[in-house]
Amino acid sequence: MRQPDGATPLNPGCFIYGGLAMSHFGHALLEGVSRLWFIRANPDMPILWHDIALPVPHSLWPSWWDELWQMPVLDRHVHHAIRQPARFAKIVVPRPGLTIGETLHLAQARRYKG
């Protein structure tokens, strides 16, 4: 299919929406890490992250984000940071395994065994 001039190119393939990548620890857990149950079950799919710069830094634990990226469940994937509008052929948006006032998904509750 031909794209109109000036259109954002279409990224082919299927991607997992990982959520928001930001320095706010609580939001990173609820918006991104809570989808690890699906990410872990699909190690061959690349992950899309919304890279959001907050106007006021919130990180009280400066190395937590680096430690998160070293988790075995994440280091097997290709990661893409979205910083501007983009088009993708298919994006799977998993239901978060943990939401405020809801429940904990069984796959999210299982202990990771590397």
N, CA, C and O atoms as a GROMACS GRO file, in nm:
protein
  456
    1MET      N    1   0.085  -0.117   0.000
    1MET     CA    2   0.000   0.000   0.000
    1MET      C    3   0.090   0.124   0.000
    1MET      O    4   0.182   0.134   0.081
    2ARG      N    5   0.064   0.215  -0.087
    2ARG     CA    6   0.141   0.339  -0.099
    2ARG      C    7   0.097   0.438   0.007
    2ARG      O    8  -0.022   0.456   0.032
    3GLN      N    9   0.196   0.502   0.069
    3GLN     CA   10   0.166   0.602   0.171
    3GLN      C   11   0.163   0.740   0.108
    3GLN      O   12   0.237   0.767   0.014
    4PRO      N   13   0.079   0.829   0.160
    4PRO     CA   14   0.078   0.966   0.109
    4PRO      C   15   0.210   1.035   0.141
    4PRO      O   16   0.276   1.002   0.240
    5ASP      N   17   0.249   1.131   0.059
    5ASP     CA   18   0.373   1.206   0.082
    5ASP      C   19   0.370   1.269   0.221
    5ASP      O   20   0.270   1.328   0.262
    6GLY      N   21   0.481   1.256   0.294
    6GLY     CA   22   0.492   1.315   0.426
    6GLY      C   23   0.433   1.229   0.537
    6GLY      O   24   0.437   1.268   0.653
    7ALA      N   25   0.378   1.112   0.501
    7ALA     CA   26   0.318   1.026   0.604
    7ALA      C   27   0.428   0.957   0.684
    7ALA      O   28   0.536   0.929   0.633
    8THR      N   29   0.399   0.930   0.811
    8THR     CA   30   0.491   0.857   0.895
    8THR      C   31   0.499   0.714   0.844
    8THR      O   32   0.395   0.652   0.821
    9PRO      N   33   0.620   0.659   0.824
    9PRO     CA   34   0.632   0.522   0.773
    9PRO      C   35   0.567   0.421   0.869
    9PRO      O   36   0.565   0.440   0.991
   10LEU      N   37   0.515   0.316   0.811
   10LEU     CA   38   0.452   0.209   0.889
   10LEU      C   39   0.559   0.110   0.933
   10LEU      O   40   0.635   0.059   0.850
   11ASN      N   41   0.566   0.082   1.063
   11ASN     CA   42   0.658  -0.019   1.116
   11ASN      C   43   0.587  -0.154   1.106
   11ASN      O   44   0.485  -0.175   1.172
   12PRO      N   45   0.641  -0.246   1.025
   12PRO     CA   46   0.573  -0.375   1.008
   12PRO      C   47   0.593  -0.465   1.130
   12PRO      O   48   0.678  -0.438   1.215
   13GLY      N   49   0.515  -0.569   1.138
   13GLY     CA   50   0.528  -0.665   1.246
   13GLY      C   51   0.433  -0.637   1.360
   13GLY      O   52   0.352  -0.544   1.355
   14CYS      N   53   0.445  -0.719   1.464
   14CYS     CA   54   0.359  -0.710   1.581
   14CYS      C   55   0.443  -0.669   1.702
   14CYS      O   56   0.552  -0.723   1.724
   15PHE      N   57   0.395  -0.574   1.778
   15PHE     CA   58   0.465  -0.518   1.893
   15PHE      C   59   0.378  -0.530   2.017
   15PHE      O   60   0.255  -0.536   2.009
   16ILE      N   61   0.444  -0.534   2.134
   16ILE     CA   62   0.374  -0.528   2.262
   16ILE      C   63   0.382  -0.384   2.311
   16ILE      O   64   0.489  -0.323   2.306
   17TYR      N   65   0.271  -0.330   2.357
   17TYR     CA   66   0.275  -0.199   2.421
   17TYR      C   67   0.318  -0.221   2.566
   17TYR      O   68   0.245  -0.283   2.644
   18GLY      N   69   0.436  -0.170   2.602
   18GLY     CA   70   0.488  -0.188   2.737
   18GLY      C   71   0.437  -0.086   2.836
   18GLY      O   72   0.435  -0.111   2.956
   19GLY      N   73   0.396   0.028   2.787
   19GLY     CA   74   0.345   0.131   2.877
   19GLY      C   75   0.433   0.254   2.878
   19GLY      O   76   0.510   0.279   2.785
   20LEU      N   77   0.421   0.331   2.986
   20LEU     CA   78   0.494   0.456   3.001
   20LEU      C   79   0.631   0.431   3.063
   20LEU      O   80   0.643   0.359   3.162
   21ALA      N   81   0.732   0.490   3.005
   21ALA     CA   82   0.867   0.484   3.061
   21ALA      C   83   0.898   0.623   3.116
   21ALA      O   84   0.923   0.717   3.039
   22MET      N   85   0.895   0.635   3.246
   22MET     CA   86   0.918   0.765   3.309
   22MET      C   87   0.992   0.746   3.440
   22MET      O   88   1.001   0.634   3.491
   23SER      N   89   1.044   0.854   3.494
   23SER     CA   90   1.122   0.844   3.617
   23SER      C   91   1.038   0.834   3.744
   23SER      O   92   1.093   0.823   3.853
   24HIS      N   93   0.907   0.838   3.733
   24HIS     CA   94   0.820   0.826   3.850
   24HIS      C   95   0.800   0.678   3.880
   24HIS      O   96   0.736   0.606   3.803
   25PHE      N   97   0.854   0.632   3.993
   25PHE     CA   98   0.857   0.490   4.027
   25PHE      C   99   0.717   0.426   4.030
   25PHE      O  100   0.697   0.320   3.971
   26GLY      N  101   0.624   0.488   4.097
   26GLY     CA  102   0.490   0.431   4.109
   26GLY      C  103   0.420   0.418   3.976
   26GLY      O  104   0.361   0.314   3.947
   27HIS      N  105   0.426   0.522   3.893
   27HIS     CA  106   0.362   0.515   3.762
   27HIS      C  107   0.432   0.414   3.671
   27HIS      O  108   0.366   0.345   3.594
   28ALA      N  109   0.563   0.404   3.680
   28ALA     CA  110   0.636   0.306   3.599
   28ALA      C  111   0.589   0.165   3.635
   28ALA      O  112   0.573   0.080   3.547
   29LEU      N  113   0.567   0.139   3.763
   29LEU     CA  114   0.519   0.007   3.805
   29LEU      C  115   0.378  -0.019   3.753
   29LEU      O  116   0.350  -0.125   3.697
   30LEU      N  117   0.289   0.078   3.774
   30LEU     CA  118   0.150   0.057   3.733
   30LEU      C  119   0.129   0.063   3.582
   30LEU      O  120   0.043  -0.007   3.529
   31GLU      N  121   0.206   0.146   3.513
   31GLU     CA  122   0.185   0.164   3.369
   31GLU      C  123   0.267   0.071   3.282
   31GLU      O  124   0.229   0.043   3.168
   32GLY      N  125   0.378   0.022   3.331
   32GLY     CA  126   0.465  -0.062   3.248
   32GLY      C  127   0.493  -0.199   3.306
   32GLY      O  128   0.462  -0.300   3.243
   33VAL      N  129   0.550  -0.203   3.424
   33VAL     CA  130   0.590  -0.330   3.484
   33VAL      C  131   0.469  -0.422   3.505
   33VAL      O  132   0.484  -0.544   3.507
   34SER      N  133   0.352  -0.365   3.520
   34SER     CA  134   0.232  -0.447   3.541
   34SER      C  135   0.196  -0.530   3.418
   34SER      O  136   0.110  -0.618   3.426
   35ARG      N  137   0.259  -0.502   3.304
   35ARG     CA  138   0.233  -0.580   3.183
   35ARG      C  139   0.336  -0.691   3.163
   35ARG      O  140   0.335  -0.759   3.060
   36LEU      N  141   0.425  -0.711   3.259
   36LEU     CA  142   0.530  -0.812   3.243
   36LEU      C  143   0.476  -0.953   3.228
   36LEU      O  144   0.543  -1.038   3.170
   37TRP      N  145   0.358  -0.981   3.279
   37TRP     CA  146   0.300  -1.114   3.263
   37TRP      C  147   0.288  -1.150   3.115
   37TRP      O  148   0.314  -1.264   3.077
   38PHE      N  149   0.250  -1.054   3.032
   38PHE     CA  150   0.235  -1.080   2.888
   38PHE      C  151   0.370  -1.075   2.818
   38PHE      O  152   0.398  -1.156   2.730
   39ILE      N  153   0.452  -0.981   2.858
   39ILE     CA  154   0.585  -0.966   2.798
   39ILE      C  155   0.666  -1.094   2.818
   39ILE      O  156   0.732  -1.141   2.725
   40ARG      N  157   0.661  -1.148   2.937
   40ARG     CA  158   0.735  -1.271   2.968
   40ARG      C  159   0.685  -1.388   2.884
   40ARG      O  160   0.766  -1.473   2.844
   41ALA      N  161   0.557  -1.396   2.858
   41ALA     CA  162   0.499  -1.506   2.781
   41ALA      C  163   0.525  -1.493   2.631
   41ALA      O  164   0.499  -1.587   2.556
   42ASN      N  165   0.576  -1.379   2.586
   42ASN     CA  166   0.599  -1.354   2.443
   42ASN      C  167   0.738  -1.296   2.420
   42ASN      O  168   0.751  -1.181   2.380
   43PRO      N  169   0.844  -1.375   2.445
   43PRO     CA  170   0.980  -1.322   2.441
   43PRO      C  171   1.030  -1.280   2.303
   43PRO      O  172   1.130  -1.210   2.293
   44ASP      N  173   0.961  -1.322   2.197
   44ASP     CA  174   1.007  -1.286   2.062
   44ASP      C  175   0.948  -1.155   2.010
   44ASP      O  176   0.988  -1.107   1.904
   45MET      N  177   0.854  -1.098   2.084
   45MET     CA  178   0.790  -0.975   2.037
   45MET      C  179   0.863  -0.852   2.089
   45MET      O  180   0.897  -0.846   2.207
   46PRO      N  181   0.888  -0.753   2.002
   46PRO     CA  182   0.949  -0.628   2.050
   46PRO      C  183   0.850  -0.547   2.132
   46PRO      O  184   0.728  -0.562   2.118
   47ILE      N  185   0.904  -0.461   2.218
   47ILE     CA  186   0.822  -0.383   2.310
   47ILE      C  187   0.830  -0.235   2.276
   47ILE      O  188   0.938  -0.182   2.249
   48LEU      N  189   0.715  -0.168   2.277
   48LEU     CA  190   0.708  -0.024   2.257
   48LEU      C  191   0.687   0.043   2.393
   48LEU      O  192   0.600   0.002   2.470
   49TRP      N  193   0.766   0.144   2.421
   49TRP     CA  194   0.754   0.221   2.545
   49TRP      C  195   0.732   0.368   2.510
   49TRP      O  196   0.800   0.422   2.423
   50HIS      N  197   0.638   0.432   2.576
   50HIS     CA  198   0.624   0.577   2.564
   50HIS      C  199   0.727   0.640   2.656
   50HIS      O  200   0.717   0.628   2.778
   51ASP      N  201   0.823   0.705   2.598
   51ASP     CA  202   0.928   0.771   2.677
   51ASP      C  203   0.877   0.910   2.713
   51ASP      O  204   0.864   0.996   2.627
   52ILE      N  205   0.850   0.929   2.841
   52ILE     CA  206   0.790   1.055   2.887
   52ILE      C  207   0.886   1.124   2.984
   52ILE      O  208   0.924   1.067   3.086
   53ALA      N  209   0.924   1.244   2.950
   53ALA     CA  210   1.007   1.325   3.040
   53ALA      C  211   0.914   1.408   3.127
   53ALA      O  212   0.836   1.489   3.077
   54LEU      N  213   0.924   1.388   3.256
   54LEU     CA  214   0.842   1.466   3.348
   54LEU      C  215   0.907   1.601   3.375
   54LEU      O  216   1.030   1.610   3.378
   55PRO      N  217   0.829   1.706   3.394
   55PRO     CA  218   0.887   1.838   3.416
   55PRO      C  219   0.968   1.847   3.546
   55PRO      O  220   1.059   1.929   3.557
   56VAL      N  221   0.934   1.763   3.642
   56VAL     CA  222   1.007   1.761   3.769
   56VAL      C  223   1.054   1.618   3.793
   56VAL      O  224   0.972   1.527   3.800
   57PRO      N  225   1.186   1.596   3.806
   57PRO     CA  226   1.234   1.459   3.830
   57PRO      C  227   1.175   1.402   3.959
   57PRO      O  228   1.165   1.472   4.060
   58HIS      N  229   1.136   1.275   3.954
   58HIS     CA  230   1.074   1.211   4.069
   58HIS      C  231   1.159   1.098   4.127
   58HIS      O  232   1.119   1.037   4.226
   59SER      N  233   1.272   1.071   4.070
   59SER     CA  234   1.349   0.954   4.111
   59SER      C  235   1.422   0.977   4.243
   59SER      O  236   1.516   1.055   4.251
   60LEU      N  237   1.376   0.907   4.346
   60LEU     CA  238   1.444   0.911   4.475
   60LEU      C  239   1.546   0.798   4.485
   60LEU      O  240   1.627   0.795   4.578
   61TRP      N  241   1.542   0.707   4.390
   61TRP     CA  242   1.632   0.591   4.384
   61TRP      C  243   1.690   0.592   4.243
   61TRP      O  244   1.637   0.525   4.155
   62PRO      N  245   1.798   0.667   4.221
   62PRO     CA  246   1.847   0.694   4.086
   62PRO      C  247   1.875   0.572   3.999
   62PRO      O  248   1.862   0.581   3.877
   63SER      N  249   1.913   0.460   4.056
   63SER     CA  250   1.951   0.344   3.973
   63SER      C  251   1.836   0.246   3.948
   63SER      O  252   1.858   0.144   3.883
   64TRP      N  253   1.716   0.273   3.998
   64TRP     CA  254   1.609   0.174   3.987
   64TRP      C  255   1.574   0.142   3.843
   64TRP      O  256   1.546   0.026   3.811
   65TRP      N  257   1.575   0.242   3.756
   65TRP     CA  258   1.538   0.218   3.616
   65TRP      C  259   1.642   0.129   3.548
   65TRP      O  260   1.605   0.040   3.471
   66ASP      N  261   1.771   0.150   3.575
   66ASP     CA  262   1.877   0.064   3.519
   66ASP      C  263   1.862  -0.079   3.570
   66ASP      O  264   1.880  -0.174   3.494
   67GLU      N  265   1.829  -0.094   3.696
   67GLU     CA  266   1.811  -0.228   3.754
   67GLU      C  267   1.690  -0.299   3.691
   67GLU      O  268   1.694  -0.420   3.668
   68LEU      N  269   1.587  -0.224   3.663
   68LEU     CA  270   1.468  -0.281   3.600
   68LEU      C  271   1.502  -0.339   3.463
   68LEU      O  272   1.459  -0.449   3.431
   69TRP      N  273   1.580  -0.266   3.382
   69TRP     CA  274   1.614  -0.312   3.247
   69TRP      C  275   1.702  -0.436   3.248
   69TRP      O  276   1.712  -0.504   3.145
   70GLN      N  277   1.764  -0.467   3.360
   70GLN     CA  278   1.849  -0.586   3.368
   70GLN      C  279   1.771  -0.711   3.407
   70GLN      O  280   1.828  -0.819   3.413
   71MET      N  281   1.641  -0.697   3.432
   71MET     CA  282   1.560  -0.815   3.467
   71MET      C  283   1.560  -0.912   3.350
   71MET      O  284   1.544  -0.871   3.235
   72PRO      N  285   1.579  -1.041   3.377
   72PRO     CA  286   1.581  -1.140   3.268
   72PRO      C  287   1.458  -1.138   3.180
   72PRO      O  288   1.467  -1.172   3.062
   73VAL      N  289   1.343  -1.101   3.233
   73VAL     CA  290   1.222  -1.098   3.152
   73VAL      C  291   1.228  -0.987   3.046
   73VAL      O  292   1.164  -0.998   2.942
   74LEU      N  293   1.305  -0.881   3.071
   74LEU     CA  294   1.314  -0.769   2.977
   74LEU      C  295   1.435  -0.777   2.885
   74LEU      O  296   1.430  -0.726   2.773
   75ASP      N  297   1.543  -0.839   2.929
   75ASP     CA  298   1.666  -0.835   2.849
   75ASP      C  299   1.662  -0.925   2.726
   75ASP      O  300   1.756  -0.924   2.647
   76ARG      N  301   1.557  -1.003   2.708
   76ARG     CA  302   1.543  -1.089   2.589
   76ARG      C  303   1.471  -1.019   2.475
   76ARG      O  304   1.466  -1.072   2.364
   77HIS      N  305   1.417  -0.903   2.500
   77HIS     CA  306   1.335  -0.832   2.401
   77HIS      C  307   1.412  -0.718   2.334
   77HIS      O  308   1.512  -0.668   2.386
   78VAL      N  309   1.363  -0.681   2.217
   78VAL     CA  310   1.407  -0.558   2.152
   78VAL      C  311   1.311  -0.450   2.200
   78VAL      O  312   1.189  -0.468   2.198
   79HIS      N  313   1.365  -0.336   2.244
   79HIS     CA  314   1.284  -0.228   2.298
   79HIS      C  315   1.289  -0.107   2.206
   79HIS      O  316   1.394  -0.074   2.150
   80HIS      N  317   1.176  -0.042   2.190
   80HIS     CA  318   1.166   0.080   2.111
   80HIS      C  319   1.103   0.189   2.196
   80HIS      O  320   0.996   0.168   2.253
   81ALA      N  321   1.168   0.303   2.206
   81ALA     CA  322   1.113   0.417   2.279
   81ALA      C  323   1.040   0.508   2.180
   81ALA      O  324   1.097   0.548   2.078
   82ILE      N  325   0.916   0.538   2.211
   82ILE     CA  326   0.836   0.626   2.126
   82ILE      C  327   0.843   0.766   2.186
   82ILE      O  328   0.803   0.789   2.300
   83ARG      N  329   0.895   0.860   2.108
   83ARG     CA  330   0.907   0.999   2.153
   83ARG      C  331   0.829   1.095   2.064
   83ARG      O  332   0.821   1.215   2.092
   84GLN      N  333   0.772   1.041   1.958
   84GLN     CA  334   0.693   1.122   1.866
   84GLN      C  335   0.591   1.030   1.798
   84GLN      O  336   0.604   0.908   1.808
   85PRO      N  337   0.492   1.083   1.731
   85PRO     CA  338   0.392   0.996   1.667
   85PRO      C  339   0.457   0.895   1.574
   85PRO      O  340   0.551   0.927   1.501
   86ALA      N  341   0.405   0.772   1.577
   86ALA     CA  342   0.457   0.665   1.494
   86ALA      C  343   0.342   0.574   1.454
   86ALA      O  344   0.237   0.573   1.519
   87ARG      N  345   0.362   0.498   1.346
   87ARG     CA  346   0.259   0.405   1.298
   87ARG      C  347   0.314   0.263   1.304
   87ARG      O  348   0.431   0.239   1.271
   88PHE      N  349   0.230   0.169   1.345
   88PHE     CA  350   0.270   0.030   1.357
   88PHE      C  351   0.161  -0.057   1.297
   88PHE      O  352   0.043  -0.027   1.308
   89ALA      N  353   0.202  -0.167   1.233
   89ALA     CA  354   0.106  -0.257   1.170
   89ALA      C  355   0.014  -0.320   1.273
   89ALA      O  356  -0.107  -0.326   1.253
   90LYS      N  357   0.071  -0.367   1.385
   90LYS     CA  358  -0.010  -0.431   1.489
   90LYS      C  359   0.054  -0.408   1.625
   90LYS      O  360   0.175  -0.426   1.642
   91ILE      N  361  -0.027  -0.368   1.722
   91ILE     CA  362   0.019  -0.349   1.859
   91ILE      C  363  -0.076  -0.425   1.951
   91ILE      O  364  -0.197  -0.406   1.947
   92VAL      N  365  -0.018  -0.510   2.034
   92VAL     CA  366  -0.095  -0.580   2.137
   92VAL      C  367  -0.084  -0.496   2.263
   92VAL      O  368   0.027  -0.467   2.310
   93VAL      N  369  -0.197  -0.458   2.318
   93VAL     CA  370  -0.200  -0.379   2.442
   93VAL      C  371  -0.251  -0.471   2.552
   93VAL      O  372  -0.372  -0.485   2.572
   94PRO      N  373  -0.157  -0.535   2.625
   94PRO     CA  374  -0.202  -0.628   2.729
   94PRO      C  375  -0.272  -0.557   2.843
   94PRO      O  376  -0.240  -0.443   2.876
   95ARG      N  377  -0.366  -0.624   2.901
   95ARG     CA  378  -0.432  -0.571   3.020
   95ARG      C  379  -0.329  -0.569   3.133
   95ARG      O  380  -0.259  -0.669   3.153
   96PRO      N  381  -0.317  -0.460   3.206
   96PRO     CA  382  -0.220  -0.457   3.317
   96PRO      C  383  -0.249  -0.568   3.417
   96PRO      O  384  -0.364  -0.597   3.449
   97GLY      N  385  -0.142  -0.629   3.468
   97GLY     CA  386  -0.157  -0.735   3.567
   97GLY      C  387  -0.194  -0.682   3.703
   97GLY      O  388  -0.239  -0.757   3.789
   98LEU      N  389  -0.175  -0.553   3.724
   98LEU     CA  390  -0.209  -0.490   3.851
   98LEU      C  391  -0.266  -0.352   3.822
   98LEU      O  392  -0.205  -0.273   3.750
   99THR      N  393  -0.381  -0.325   3.877
   99THR     CA  394  -0.440  -0.193   3.864
   99THR      C  395  -0.489  -0.149   4.001
   99THR      O  396  -0.522  -0.232   4.085
  100ILE      N  397  -0.493  -0.020   4.022
  100ILE     CA  398  -0.539   0.032   4.150
  100ILE      C  399  -0.688   0.000   4.166
  100ILE      O  400  -0.769   0.028   4.078
  101GLY      N  401  -0.722  -0.058   4.279
  101GLY     CA  402  -0.861  -0.087   4.308
  101GLY      C  403  -0.916  -0.207   4.233
  101GLY      O  404  -1.036  -0.232   4.236
  102GLU      N  405  -0.831  -0.281   4.166
  102GLU     CA  406  -0.876  -0.396   4.088
  102GLU      C  407  -0.821  -0.524   4.149
  102GLU      O  408  -0.846  -0.554   4.266
  103THR      N  409  -0.747  -0.597   4.071
  103THR     CA  410  -0.697  -0.726   4.114
  103THR      C  411  -0.556  -0.749   4.060
  103THR      O  412  -0.507  -0.672   3.977
  104LEU      N  413  -0.493  -0.853   4.107
  104LEU     CA  414  -0.360  -0.892   4.062
  104LEU      C  415  -0.376  -1.011   3.968
  104LEU      O  416  -0.430  -1.114   4.009
  105HIS      N  417  -0.331  -0.998   3.844
  105HIS     CA  418  -0.339  -1.106   3.746
  105HIS      C  419  -0.257  -1.225   3.795
  105HIS      O  420  -0.148  -1.206   3.849
  106LEU      N  421  -0.308  -1.346   3.778
  106LEU     CA  422  -0.239  -1.466   3.827
  106LEU      C  423  -0.096  -1.478   3.774
  106LEU      O  424  -0.006  -1.514   3.849
  107ALA      N  425  -0.076  -1.448   3.645
  107ALA     CA  426   0.059  -1.456   3.589
  107ALA      C  427   0.151  -1.352   3.650
  107ALA      O  428   0.271  -1.376   3.662
  108GLN      N  429   0.097  -1.237   3.688
  108GLN     CA  430   0.178  -1.133   3.751
  108GLN      C  431   0.212  -1.173   3.894
  108GLN      O  432   0.318  -1.135   3.944
  109ALA      N  433   0.128  -1.249   3.960
  109ALA     CA  434   0.148  -1.287   4.098
  109ALA      C  435   0.251  -1.398   4.114
  109ALA      O  436   0.310  -1.412   4.221
  110ARG      N  437   0.274  -1.476   4.008
  110ARG     CA  438   0.371  -1.584   4.017
  110ARG      C  439   0.511  -1.528   4.035
  110ARG      O  440   0.546  -1.424   3.977
  111ARG      N  441   0.588  -1.595   4.113
  111ARG     CA  442   0.726  -1.551   4.137
  111ARG      C  443   0.812  -1.585   4.018
  111ARG      O  444   0.805  -1.697   3.967
  112TYR      N  445   0.894  -1.493   3.972
  112TYR     CA  446   0.982  -1.516   3.859
  112TYR      C  447   1.090  -1.617   3.897
  112TYR      O  448   1.153  -1.605   4.002
  113LYS      N  449   1.110  -1.717   3.811
  113LYS     CA  450   1.208  -1.823   3.841
  113LYS      C  451   1.320  -1.826   3.737
  113LYS      O  452   1.382  -1.931   3.717
  114GLY      N  453   1.346  -1.713   3.671
  114GLY     CA  454   1.456  -1.700   3.576
  114GLY      C  455   1.461  -1.805   3.478
  114GLY      O  456   1.549  -1.805   3.392
   0.00000   0.00000   0.00000
